[in-house]
Amino acid sequence: MNPDDLLFAETHEWIRLEDTDGEKIAVVGITAFAVEQLVDVTYLEMQPVGTPASAGKEIGEIESVKAVSSIISPVDGEVIAVNEELAKNLQLLSDDPYQAGWMAKIRIQDEAAIEKLMDRAAYEAQCAEEG
Amino acid sequence: MNESLRTTALHSWHVEQGARLVDFAGWEMPVQYNSIVEEHLATRQGAGLFDVSHMGRVRFDGAGAARFLDRLLTRRVLDLQVGQIRYSLITNEEGNVLDDVLVYHLQTPSEIRYHMLVVNASNRLKILDWLTSHQTAEDEVQISDCTLETAMIAVQGPHALQIVDPLVDVDLNTLRYYQGVVTRQMGKPCTVSRTGYTGEDGVELIVHADKANQVVNNLFASGRDLGIRPVGLGARDTLRLEAALPLYGHELDESTSPFQAGLDFAVNLEDAQQNPRQFVGCEALAEQAQQPRHQVRVGLVLEGRRAAREGHTVHAGAEQVGVVTSGSFSPTLQYPIAMAYLNVQDSPSTAEPGMELEVDIRGTRQTAKVTALPFYRRDKSS
């Protein structure tokens, strides 16, 4: 079940908006649906702290036995943290995709892209269609 | 899903099993039921059941069947005994590979002898055209494509023989590797061969399409306590890669010769009496056999966890020395492995086991060590 407090991208990333010292931060991960589609994840590499993030552009890659996929930034800003623990323990993606399985934190510089993200109901409708 | 795709007799069974279906060579086939890694390991440790009905099955009847095939295959067919199976290639006039196949010499219970080819799904129509275009009235051979009216099921792994044995009217322990027999499965006609594409011992069954579901149910009943599970094309690919078995479209294609692919064993330039054979491509291959090799197929073991994939380039310092043909994270070995073609014209030592090279993985160089093939060899002592 997807949490209600998240926003979702068409490319199966989620964000949780946080307010830290007056700055808007997006915590980014991939959804349980995406993890289930990948199944056999073997490798994750996120771009390092300090990398500029543009909505719709790659901020990391995730590899399964079968193929490589991009992690797409849902927002515009800058990567300010990367979950180093996750790359060492990819099982966290299946066990807890929305908390321990977070991938990066992005300091949001332009909020326009957030408008295009989906709420839970819209995202789940998309997943149902993709089967 | 695209409605023009062909489906096998087991299609609804795949759906019931929760398979993820993909287009493979025009067939809607299961790529995985759940986890490729779990399906892969189940095959290595217990038994995997694969629907390989998409592979082409072509039957050759008539007094001239062996002679006809001997003219088209790189391996000898004339001396193939009843019950024997050989891996062979079909080459064009240039000696390049049109397909890799298994050729069977079989006999029905009513003692009619015939030959059969099992060809790649992606090459079936091309090979059927090739066969008929080389057929003349004097050949005394009837060619029939049995693919759509039959199903083919592979059971592979250390428990495969134990699972299939109670179901068939033949003692599988008398069937040696690369032998086949026309027999019965629970009273119904069935061709059983001790063949496969996983690096494990195992069998492949060919039955009439309308019996396929019954056979699968029987296999699961027989294998319930022996770890049988359905396995998709995803694990079939990682299993064959660990066993270093070439896959048409990756290691083999119409610009590759058998020698470049390291498949010297699959070319018989001479017949059983050591006279030169005459088959399509033999002149080109006889000439190539005298030349030094410019290209070799090698194994690569990569550092880290990122897998090299088909098309990634291989480098020795600044110089590109090869290209990856297949690569994946190895479920058995738990590190990334790949097969690659290396150019050895200038420096033969490039392809020696232990040589450190680099693979360009999407812009990043990853250290890769040349290793002897195969990556995985089953323990034959047990």
Interface residues (C-beta under 8 A of the other chain):
Chain A: V39 D40 T42 Y43 E45 E61 E63 S64 V65 K66 V68
Chain B: V31 Q32 N34 S35 I36 V37 G234 T238 G304 R305 R306 A307 R309 S328 F329 P331 P336 R362
